[in-house]
């Protein structure tokens, strides 16, 4: 049952059991791919735990916990509340937080609900109040939101949902605020991967639609006089034979010239160099042309050499100089994942390792998109930390750039079942406070929203 698996090896088991617990569900390709990633995370939790002994002799002792204060803002899972938050939070100018839960709410999707979009607002007494902005109801209204939300210039919220075959559509949705609450609309109902990116005109981008080979593709949604129009910019090939990559775990990012940069989780280099049959992923660039067409370029294929990282499970972030940073779930110099940097140097793109993880007790196997603060420090979440029934509960880390070009690692928090486990990404506010969610743990064992004050 769901509650048994939530507290066990990994967050992946939660989603696998959730799907099998809804007999009428027919898995979409993207949902099946996401479950495969979660299952790999589960196996990696165990392998990383076994690997700790092998790498301790080369470990550099990081700064540990560093006085950071951790606070649970909300426990998910009360009646009619959402359960299992899935993706990073979104912060508005007033300090309110927005996010989605993959299950829960008032919709009828087996015993678990169909998911919610929520708002958290700080109260005068320091507590946080949750408001459910929308509960998904399956069918043609969609279900199972995943990935981070985004705002446009008019404070409309946008997000994606996995759906599930004939049981519930997946795609892109919009929530529009008014004095009477929020109005929900589906903008596109033929599938979307987690998360979206917007441009200055309000157009939306991401892994949207089935593509020409039913393997997804980079799509654009633009607002027209008759509603929203979909354009396929690039079509991915099949997962077992796609050297240019397939399956984006997170939306791409812009550079100053309106080029798109992102990663794929699968495709690229396959076995035996890669540890999985579906490939180890790539870093890509999409270049626009005046006639409206785009060109797709592969900048790096993971598993290109024996110590290269494998399987990026989060997206990219760009610094002020145009360098790209990301993470891989596995492999790397020590076999426990890495934080990497991609820089354009001497006319070509070069990948270097910012940090590899020598001790899983202090974090390893990073699983989400990293973020920068105003000072140029890099933050992220990873596996590792305390044991959660055979696997790791998760960690939050910080990397600070040093004058010698290296980065200093600090472990900010180790998660534990009572206060949340299996983190889903962090964001940073202007004061350097971190906000995030966990997929499980907390009062009801259905996840929490949290704040970390470094």
C-alpha positions in Angstrom: 0.0 0.0 0.0 1.0 3.6 -0.5 1.6 4.4 3.2 3.9 1.5 3.6 6.1 2.5 0.7 6.2 6.2 1.5 8.5 5.6 4.5 10.7 3.0 2.8 13.5 3.0 0.3 12.8 5.9 -2.0 10.3 8.4 -3.3 10.2 6.4 -6.5 8.4 3.6 -4.8 5.6 6.0 -3.8 4.8 6.8 -7.4 5.1 3.2 -8.6 2.7 2.0 -6.0 0.4 5.0 -6.6 0.1 4.0 -10.3 -0.5 0.3 -9.6 -3.1 1.2 -7.0 -5.3 2.8 -9.7 -6.5 -0.2 -11.7 -8.2 1.9 -14.5 -5.0 3.9 -15.1 -3.2 3.4 -18.4 0.3 4.8 -18.0 1.4 7.6 -20.4 4.9 7.4 -21.8 6.1 10.3 -19.7 4.7 9.0 -16.5 6.3 5.6 -17.1 9.6 7.4 -17.8 9.3 9.3 -14.6 8.7 6.1 -12.6 11.7 4.6 -14.3 13.8 7.5 -13.0 12.4 7.1 -9.5 13.1 3.4 -9.6 16.7 4.1 -10.6 17.0 6.6 -7.7 15.8 3.9 -5.4 18.5 1.5 -6.6 21.1 4.3 -6.5 20.2 5.1 -2.8 21.2 1.5 -2.0 24.3 1.4 -4.2 25.5 4.7 -2.8 25.1 3.5 0.7 27.2 0.5 -0.1 29.8 2.7 -1.9 30.4 5.0 1.1 32.9 2.6 2.6 34.9 2.6 -0.7 35.3 6.4 -0.9 35.8 7.4 2.7 39.6 7.2 2.4 39.6 10.1 -0.1 37.0 12.2 1.7 37.6 15.8 2.4 35.7 16.7 5.5 33.1 19.4 4.5 31.6 22.0 6.8 28.7 20.2 8.4 25.2 21.7 9.1 26.9 25.1 9.7 24.3 26.4 12.1 21.5 26.3 9.5 18.0 26.4 11.0 15.3 24.1 9.5 11.6 24.8 10.0 8.5 23.0 8.7 6.0 25.5 7.3 3.3 23.0 6.4 2.6 19.3 6.7 0.7 17.9 3.7 -1.9 15.2 4.1 -4.8 16.4 6.2 -8.3 15.7 4.9 -8.9 17.5 1.5 -5.3 18.7 1.5 -2.8 17.8 -1.2 -0.3 15.0 -0.7 3.2 14.4 -2.2 4.4 17.8 -3.4 6.2 17.3 -6.7 8.7 20.0 -7.7 10.2 23.3 -6.5 8.2 26.1 -4.9 7.6 29.5 -6.6 8.0 32.8 -4.6 6.0 35.9 -5.4 7.0 39.5 -4.6 4.8 39.5 -1.5 6.6 36.5 -0.1 3.9 33.9 -0.8 4.8 30.4 -1.9 3.1 28.4 -4.6 3.4 24.8 -5.6 1.6 21.6 -6.6 1.1 18.2 -5.1 1.0 15.1 -7.3 -1.9 13.6 -5.4 -4.5 14.5 -2.7 -7.2 17.1 -2.9 -10.9 16.5 -3.5 -10.6 14.8 -6.9 -11.6 11.1 -7.3 -8.5 9.3 -8.4 -8.7 6.0 -6.4 -8.0 6.7 -2.7 -5.3 9.3 -3.3 -6.9 12.3 -5.0 -5.8 13.8 -8.3 -3.4 16.5 -7.1 -3.7 20.2 -6.1 -2.1 23.6 -6.6 -1.6 25.4 -3.3 -0.5 28.8 -1.9 1.3 29.3 1.4 1.2 32.7 3.1 3.2 33.8 6.2 0.9 35.1 9.0 1.6 37.8 11.6 2.4 35.2 14.2 5.1 33.5 12.1 3.0 30.5 11.0 2.0 29.8 7.4 -1.5 29.4 6.1 -2.3 27.1 3.2 -4.9 27.8 0.6 -5.9 25.3 -2.1 -6.1 27.2 -5.4 -7.3 24.2 -7.4 -8.0 20.4 -7.0 -7.7 18.3 -10.1 -10.5 16.1 -11.0 -9.2 13.8 -13.8 -10.9 13.1 -17.1 -10.8 16.0 -19.5 -9.8 18.3 -16.6 -6.5 16.6 -16.1 -4.7 15.2 -13.1 -1.3 14.7 -11.4 0.5 18.0 -11.6 4.3 17.8 -11.6 7.2 20.2 -11.8 7.6 23.8 -10.6 5.0 26.5 -11.4 5.8 29.8 -13.2 4.2 33.3 -13.3 3.6 35.5 -16.3 3.6 39.3 -16.1 0.0 39.4 -15.1 0.4 37.0 -12.2 -1.2 34.1 -14.0 0.1 30.7 -12.9 1.2 28.0 -15.3 2.2 24.4 -14.8 2.2 20.9 -16.3 0.5 17.7 -15.4 1.4 14.1 -16.3 -2.2 12.8 -16.7 -2.6 9.1 -17.2 -3.8 7.7 -20.5 -7.5 7.5 -20.9 -8.1 8.1 -17.2 -6.9 11.8 -17.2 -5.4 14.1 -19.8 -2.0 15.5 -19.3 -0.6 18.8 -20.6 -0.3 22.5 -19.7 -2.7 24.4 -17.4 -3.3 28.0 -16.4 -4.7 29.5 -13.2 -5.9 33.1 -13.5 -6.5 35.2 -10.3 -9.5 37.4 -9.7 -11.4 38.9 -6.8 -13.5 35.7 -6.7 -10.6 33.2 -6.6 -8.6 31.4 -9.3 -10.0 30.3 -12.7 -8.6 27.0 -14.1 -8.0 26.4 -17.8 -6.3 23.7 -19.8 -4.1 25.2 -22.6 -2.8 22.0 -24.1 -4.0 18.4 -23.4 -1.6 16.1 -25.2 1.1 15.6 -22.6 3.9 17.6 -21.0 7.0 16.9 -19.0 7.6 18.6 -15.6 7.8 22.4 -15.7 7.7 25.3 -18.1 9.8 28.2 -19.2 8.3 31.6 -20.4 9.8 34.3 -22.6 9.2 38.1 -22.4 6.1 37.8 -24.6 4.4 35.2 -22.4 5.1 32.3 -24.7 5.6 29.0 -22.9 8.3 26.4 -23.7 9.2 22.9 -22.5 9.0 19.2 -23.3 5.4 19.6 -24.6 3.5 17.2 -26.8 4.2 13.7 -28.1 6.5 14.8 -30.9 6.6 13.0 -34.2 7.7 9.6 -32.7 5.6 9.7 -29.5 8.7 10.3 -27.5 8.1 14.0 -26.7 9.6 17.1 -28.2 10.5 20.7 -27.4 7.3 22.7 -27.9 6.0 26.3 -27.8 2.6 27.6 -26.7 1.8 31.1 -27.8 -1.3 33.1 -27.1 -3.4 33.9 -30.2 -6.8 35.6 -30.9 -8.5 32.3 -30.8 -6.7 30.9 -27.8 -3.3 29.2 -27.4 -1.4 27.8 -30.4 1.0 24.9 -30.2 4.2 24.6 -32.3 6.6 21.7 -32.3 10.2 23.1 -32.4 12.1 19.8 -32.1 11.0 16.2 -32.0 12.9 13.6 -29.9 13.5 10.1 -31.2 12.8 6.8 -29.5 14.4 6.2 -26.1 16.4 3.1 -27.1 18.0 4.6 -30.2 18.4 8.4 -29.6 22.0 9.6 -29.6 20.8 13.2 -29.4 18.9 12.6 -26.1 15.3 12.2 -25.1 13.1 13.0 -22.0 13.7 16.3 -20.2 13.6 16.1 -16.4 13.1 19.9 -16.2 12.5 22.8 -18.5 15.4 24.6 -20.4 16.9 28.0 -19.6 17.5 31.1 -21.7 20.7 32.9 -22.4 21.0 36.6 -23.3 20.7 35.8 -27.0 17.4 33.8 -26.6 19.1 30.4 -27.1 17.6 27.6 -25.0 19.8 25.2 -23.0 18.7 22.1 -21.3 19.4 18.4 -20.5 17.8 15.1 -21.3 17.7 12.3 -18.8 17.9 9.5 -21.4 19.4 8.9 -24.9 22.9 9.9 -25.8 25.5 7.2 -25.0 24.1 3.7 -24.3 25.5 0.6 -22.6 28.2 -0.5 -21.9 29.6 2.9 -21.3 26.3 4.0 -19.7 24.9 2.0 -16.8 21.3 2.0 -18.1 19.7 0.6 -21.2 17.9 3.9 -22.0 21.0 6.0 -22.1 22.7 8.5 -19.8 21.4 11.8 -21.2 22.9 14.9 -22.9 23.2 18.7 -22.6 21.6 20.5 -25.6 21.2 24.0 -27.1 18.3 25.2 -29.2 19.2 28.1 -31.5 16.4 30.3 -33.0 16.4 31.8 -36.5 14.6 34.8 -37.9 12.2 32.6 -40.0 10.9 31.0 -36.8 12.8 27.7 -37.1 15.1 26.3 -34.5 18.2 24.1 -34.6 19.1 21.5 -32.0 22.7 21.0 -31.0 24.2 18.4 -28.6 26.8 20.1 -26.4 27.8 17.1 -24.3 26.9 13.4 -24.0 27.1 12.1 -20.5 29.2 8.9 -20.0 31.7 10.2 -22.6 34.6 9.0 -20.5 34.9 6.6 -17.5 34.7 9.3 -14.8 31.9 11.3 -16.5 28.6 11.9 -14.7 25.5 10.0 -15.8 21.7 10.7 -15.8 21.0 14.3 -15.1 17.7 14.3 -13.1 17.4 18.1 -12.7 17.7 21.1 -15.1 20.4 23.7 -15.7 21.1 27.1 -14.1 23.1 29.9 -15.7 25.5 32.3 -13.9 26.1 35.9 -14.8 28.9 35.0 -17.2 26.8 32.5 -19.2 28.3 29.4 -17.6 25.8 26.5 -17.1 25.6 24.4 -14.0 23.8 21.1 -13.3 23.9 17.8 -11.5 24.0 14.1 -12.4 22.4 11.4 -10.3 25.2 8.9 -10.7 28.7 8.1 -11.8 31.3 11.0 -11.8 34.8 10.7 -10.4 33.7 8.9 -7.3 30.6 7.1 -8.6 28.2 9.1 -6.4 27.1 11.8 -8.7 28.5 15.3 -9.4 27.8 19.0 -9.7 29.2 20.1 -13.1 29.9 23.3 -15.0 29.7 23.8 -18.8 31.7 26.8 -20.1 32.2 28.1 -23.6 36.0 28.3 -23.9 38.3 28.7 -26.9 35.4 28.2 -29.3 33.9 25.1 -27.8 31.9 23.9 -24.8 33.9 22.3 -22.0 32.4 20.3 -19.1 34.3 20.3 -15.7 33.4 18.9 -12.3 32.6 21.5 -9.6 32.1 19.0 -6.9 31.9 15.2 -6.5 30.5 13.6 -3.3 33.0 11.7 -1.2 30.7 10.7 1.6 27.1 9.8 1.2 26.5 10.5 4.9 27.0 14.1 4.0 25.1 14.0 0.6 25.5 12.3 -2.7 23.5 11.6 -5.9 22.1 15.1 -6.4 18.6 14.9 -7.8 17.2 18.4 -8.5 18.0 21.7 -10.4 20.6 23.8 -8.5 20.0 27.5 -7.8 22.1 30.6 -7.2 21.8 33.2 -4.5 22.8 36.9 -5.0 26.3 36.3 -3.8 26.9 33.5 -6.4 26.6 30.6 -4.0 25.1 27.4 -5.4 22.4 25.4 -3.6 20.8 22.0 -4.2 19.4 18.8 -2.8 20.7 15.3 -2.9 20.3 11.8 -1.6 22.5 10.8 1.3 22.2 11.8 4.9 20.3 9.6 7.4 19.0 6.1 6.6 15.4 5.9 5.8 14.6 2.1 5.9 17.3 0.9 3.6 17.9 4.1 1.6 18.8 7.7 2.3 16.5 10.5 3.5 18.1 13.3 1.6 20.2 16.4 2.1 20.5 20.1 1.3 23.9 21.5 0.3 25.7 24.7 -0.5 28.7 25.3 -2.7 30.6 28.6 -2.2 33.1 29.8 -4.9 36.6 30.4 -3.6 39.3 32.8 -4.9 41.4 29.9 -6.1 38.6 28.8 -8.5 37.5 25.9 -6.4 34.2 25.5 -4.5 33.7 24.9 -0.7 31.0 22.4 0.2 28.7 22.9 3.2 26.0 20.4 4.3 23.0 22.5 5.4 20.5 19.9 6.4 19.9 16.2 6.7 16.3 15.2 6.4 14.5 12.8 8.8 11.1 11.1 8.6 9.4 13.3 11.3 10.2 16.5 9.5 10.2 15.5 5.8 12.2 13.1 3.5 13.0 12.9 -0.2 13.4 16.6 -1.1 12.0 18.0 -4.3 14.1 21.1 -4.9 14.9 24.5 -3.2 14.6 28.1 -4.1 16.3 31.1 -2.5 14.8 34.5 -1.5 16.5 37.8 -1.4 17.6 37.3 2.2 19.3 34.0 1.4 16.5 31.9 3.0 15.9 28.5 1.3 12.4 27.2 0.7 11.5 23.7 -0.5 9.3 20.6 -0.3 9.7 16.9 0.4 7.8 14.2 -1.2 7.2 12.2 2.0 7.6 12.3 5.8 6.2 14.9 8.2 3.2 14.7 10.4 1.0 12.7 7.9 3.9 11.1 6.0 2.8 12.9 2.8 5.5 15.5 2.6 6.2 19.0 4.0 7.0 22.5 2.9 10.1 23.8 4.7 12.4 26.8 5.2 16.1 26.8 5.9 17.8 29.8 7.3 21.6 29.4 6.7 
